Amino acid sequence: MELKETVKYLAALNGTSGDETDVTEAIIKLLPEDVIYQVDPLGNLIVEKTGREQPKSKIMIDAHTDEVGFIVTHINGDGSLSFAPVGGILPYVVFGRQVMFKNGVYGAIAAVPLHLLKGDEKDSQPKISDLRIDIGAKDKEEAEKLVQPGDCAYFTGGQFDFGDGFMAGKALDDRVGCAIMLELMKKELPYDCTFSFSVQEEIGTRGASVSAFTVNPDIAIVLETTTACDISGVKGEKRVCELGKGPVVSYMDRSTIYDRELYKLAFDTAKEIGVQCQTKTVVAGGNDSGAIHKTAGGIRTTAVSLPCRYLHSPNCVIKESDLYETVKLAEALIEKLGGLES
């Protein structure tokens, strides 16, 4: 499967934090034959790929399999469902959206109609706790035949191409990173690498802390997506990063101050191989690096991310050129990092 199609295939699957099994099983079927893998008790898929040489510093490459979504907390008397977000989802992204459950039940996220709101309510953002999922049930008894508390609901909508090389769809965060790792495993790598398809990133980077402890690498590369605000009305540093300008290498976010040598090495390597590279101009967000870098006595960590508009929504947007340039940079970094002394 070609890389772009792998991204679309994986992103179409459903797997919130703690419910990633379908995604993991699909990835296992896509693994090349020359790897060894295991699934740990938390659900992390850890894959060993033999390269041409053993590295001086053990390398782990990480991406997370989970996506944001919703979990049913209560079935109301009128058949509507109360729910909570799984991961960071803003209320204005949610209202009016179609969602689906793994058993094929569809629903619409509903709120009090605008004409019934009073005073300042019309200008305020609704709370997720005030929203409901309408599955078309006439009462609680009928709804209970379809859905139970603890069931997860997912954004719907297909993956699609548009404009000048743009791709859109749900769960590109971080099925893009998973697809890139599968692409790297197809190659004859210069050094042995361990790949971690980590779970539960969206609720606190929980899986990566476990896989990093198990693998105990010297150096880690986290493959992610990161917020791009290159949209109309946003100027200067507030744009954070931009689609079409290559992978993003961060110096700091809310969970990690990245290894300075690795940060510089990434930019030097990108220049050497003729790949565009950029950094985030705002200290924000976080990823599995936050757990990995402080695990097992400390792990040198860098993150290479795709710029992505509208993260944690039904229509994340990336640019295809950034996808392929990220693969090139990640492959080149493996060759550089494997030669570093730990």
HUKAGI-V494588 format. One record per residue. N is the residue number from 1. RES is the residue in three letters. PHI is phi in whole degrees, 0 to 359 (999 if undefined). Layout:
BEGIN
N:RES:PHI  N:RES:PHI
END
This chain:
BEGIN
1:MET:999  2:GLU:292  3:LEU:306  4:LYS:301  5:GLU:289  6:THR:296  7:VAL:302  8:LYS:297  9:TYR:297  10:LEU:291  11:ALA:293  12:ALA:285  13:LEU:284  14:ASN:253  15:GLY:189  16:THR:285  17:SER:304  18:GLY:86  19:ASP:223  20:GLU:268  21:THR:305  22:ASP:299  23:VAL:292  24:THR:299  25:GLU:296  26:ALA:294  27:ILE:295  28:ILE:303  29:LYS:292  30:LEU:265  31:LEU:294  32:PRO:293  33:GLU:288  34:ASP:267  35:VAL:242  36:ILE:241  37:TYR:222  38:GLN:214  39:VAL:245  40:ASP:279  41:PRO:301  42:LEU:278  43:GLY:114  44:ASN:295  45:LEU:262  46:ILE:248  47:VAL:238  48:GLU:257  49:LYS:241  50:THR:277  51:GLY:258  52:ARG:289  53:GLU:219  54:GLN:278  55:PRO:284  56:LYS:290  57:SER:240  58:LYS:293  59:ILE:248  60:MET:241  61:ILE:243  62:ASP:233  63:ALA:212  64:HIS:256  65:THR:268  66:ASP:277  67:GLU:230  68:VAL:286  69:GLY:187  70:PHE:221  71:ILE:230  72:VAL:288  73:THR:252  74:HIS:196  75:ILE:254  76:ASN:276  77:GLY:299  78:ASP:274  79:GLY:91  80:SER:281  81:LEU:245  82:SER:278  83:PHE:208  84:ALA:232  85:PRO:285  86:VAL:251  87:GLY:99  88:GLY:274  89:ILE:234  90:LEU:279  91:PRO:303  92:TYR:290  93:VAL:279  94:VAL:263  95:PHE:303  96:GLY:83  97:ARG:280  98:GLN:274  99:VAL:229  100:MET:219  101:PHE:256  102:LYS:295  103:ASN:276  104:GLY:94  105:VAL:285  106:TYR:254  107:GLY:210  108:ALA:237  109:ILE:275  110:ALA:239  111:ALA:215  112:VAL:299  113:PRO:302  114:LEU:304  115:HIS:289  116:LEU:260  117:LEU:285  118:LYS:241  119:GLY:52  120:ASP:290  121:GLU:302  122:LYS:293  123:ASP:257  124:SER:260  125:GLN:283  126:PRO:293  127:LYS:274  128:ILE:300  129:SER:295  130:ASP:268  131:LEU:271  132:ARG:222  133:ILE:260  134:ASP:262  135:ILE:255  136:GLY:82  137:ALA:278  138:LYS:280  139:ASP:199  140:LYS:299  141:GLU:299  142:GLU:291  143:ALA:296  144:GLU:295  145:LYS:283  146:LEU:250  147:VAL:219  148:GLN:232  149:PRO:307  150:GLY:99  151:ASP:287  152:CYS:256  153:ALA:245  154:TYR:229  155:PHE:301  156:THR:251  157:GLY:118  158:GLY:280  159:GLN:278  160:PHE:212  161:ASP:262  162:PHE:201  163:GLY:59  164:ASP:267  165:GLY:82  166:PHE:264  167:MET:234  168:ALA:225  169:GLY:158  170:LYS:285  171:ALA:60  172:LEU:298  173:ASP:270  174:ASP:230  175:ARG:293  176:VAL:300  177:GLY:299  178:CYS:297  179:ALA:295  180:ILE:295  181:MET:296  182:LEU:298  183:GLU:294  184:LEU:296  185:MET:292  186:LYS:286  187:LYS:271  188:GLU:277  189:LEU:280  190:PRO:291  191:TYR:223  192:ASP:303  193:CYS:220  194:THR:249  195:PHE:252  196:SER:243  197:PHE:269  198:SER:270  199:VAL:259  200:GLN:58  201:GLU:291  202:GLU:291  203:ILE:245  204:GLY:125  205:THR:49  206:ARG:285  207:GLY:295  208:ALA:295  209:SER:294  210:VAL:286  211:SER:295  212:ALA:295  213:PHE:295  214:THR:293  215:VAL:287  216:ASN:53  217:PRO:280  218:ASP:272  219:ILE:223  220:ALA:232  221:ILE:245  222:VAL:259  223:LEU:259  224:GLU:218  225:THR:245  226:THR:217  227:THR:296  228:ALA:251  229:CYS:245  230:ASP:276  231:ILE:235  232:SER:303  233:GLY:91  234:VAL:250  235:LYS:233  236:GLY:60  237:GLU:295  238:LYS:292  239:ARG:286  240:VAL:68  241:CYS:201  242:GLU:227  243:LEU:294  244:GLY:88  245:LYS:248  246:GLY:89  247:PRO:297  248:VAL:252  249:VAL:244  250:SER:265  251:TYR:263  252:MET:193  253:ASP:222  254:ARG:284  255:SER:237  256:THR:212  257:ILE:258  258:TYR:283  259:ASP:305  260:ARG:294  261:GLU:295  262:LEU:291  263:TYR:300  264:LYS:294  265:LEU:299  266:ALA:298  267:PHE:291  268:ASP:297  269:THR:293  270:ALA:301  271:LYS:296  272:GLU:297  273:ILE:262  274:GLY:76  275:VAL:251  276:GLN:296  277:CYS:208  278:GLN:218  279:THR:238  280:LYS:280  281:THR:261  282:VAL:224  283:VAL:278  284:ALA:202  285:GLY:71  286:GLY:178  287:ASN:202  288:ASP:299  289:SER:304  290:GLY:300  291:ALA:273  292:ILE:295  293:HIS:293  294:LYS:247  295:THR:254  296:ALA:54  297:GLY:86  298:GLY:104  299:ILE:230  300:ARG:294  301:THR:224  302:THR:225  303:ALA:239  304:VAL:240  305:SER:238  306:LEU:273  307:PRO:295  308:CYS:216  309:ARG:276  310:TYR:61  311:LEU:304  312:HIS:59  313:SER:224  314:PRO:290  315:ASN:225  316:CYS:294  317:VAL:229  318:ILE:233  319:LYS:246  320:GLU:301  321:SER:298  322:ASP:296  323:LEU:301  324:TYR:287  325:GLU:290  326:THR:293  327:VAL:301  328:LYS:299  329:LEU:292  330:ALA:298  331:GLU:296  332:ALA:294  333:LEU:293  334:ILE:302  335:GLU:295  336:LYS:290  337:LEU:289  338:GLY:295  339:GLY:268  340:LEU:282  341:GLU:282  342:SER:286
END
